[in-house]
Amino acid sequence: MIRLLRYLFLAVLALVLIALALANRDAVALRVLPPEAGDFLGFSWTVQLPLFLVIFAGILIGLLIGFVWEWLREHKLRSGATKAMRKAATLEREVDRLKAKAEPAPKDEVLALLEKPAR
């Protein structure tokens, strides 16, 4: 059921994106600077692109910025998890070392109670 819903969502999304692309095929001029600033500085780089490419590129750039932002924000969590894993591994090694030094315990709980020294 979930797989069907996922495929249905992807199909609807594809149709919406195709319709958006077909409706926005007109070329637009992308400029690095406003025309006045470009004339003043002597640098006016302009490229003509279909509007749907500009829209899709804006969405992709926004997603990439969001992914990088979250990756940087979660750095503390990842480093804390790494430290905790190292500490747990150290403690496990210490427990194993201490178990190896200790006397083997009786396998039966009743026998363990009987073998306890009386005080």
SULPEPE-V135497 format. One record per residue. N is the residue number from 0. RES is the residue in one small letter. D_CENTER is the distance of its C-alpha to the mean C-alpha in whole Angstrom. Layout:
N:RES:D_CENTER, N:RES:D_CENTER
This chain:
0:m:26, 1:i:23, 2:r:23, 3:l:25, 4:l:24, 5:r:20, 6:y:23, 7:l:25, 8:f:22, 9:l:21, 10:a:25, 11:v:25, 12:l:22, 13:a:24, 14:l:27, 15:v:26, 16:l:25, 17:i:28, 18:a:30, 19:l:28, 20:a:29, 21:l:32, 22:a:33, 23:n:32, 24:r:33, 25:d:35, 26:a:35, 27:v:34, 28:a:34, 29:l:31, 30:r:33, 31:v:31, 32:l:34, 33:p:36, 34:p:39, 35:e:42, 36:a:39, 37:g:39, 38:d:43, 39:f:43, 40:l:41, 41:g:42, 42:f:39, 43:s:38, 44:w:35, 45:t:35, 46:v:33, 47:q:34, 48:l:31, 49:p:31, 50:l:30, 51:f:27, 52:l:26, 53:v:25, 54:i:24, 55:f:21, 56:a:20, 57:g:20, 58:i:17, 59:l:15, 60:i:16, 61:g:15, 62:l:11, 63:l:11, 64:i:12, 65:g:10, 66:f:7, 67:v:9, 68:w:10, 69:e:7, 70:w:6, 71:l:10, 72:r:11, 73:e:9, 74:h:11, 75:k:14, 76:l:12, 77:r:11, 78:s:15, 79:g:16, 80:a:15, 81:t:16, 82:k:20, 83:a:20, 84:m:20, 85:r:22, 86:k:25, 87:a:25, 88:a:25, 89:t:28, 90:l:30, 91:e:30, 92:r:32, 93:e:34, 94:v:35, 95:d:35, 96:r:38, 97:l:39, 98:k:40, 99:a:41, 100:k:44, 101:a:45, 102:e:48, 103:p:47, 104:a:47, 105:p:49, 106:k:48, 107:d:49, 108:e:49, 109:v:53, 110:l:54, 111:a:51, 112:l:53, 113:l:56, 114:e:56, 115:k:55, 116:p:57, 117:a:59, 118:r:60
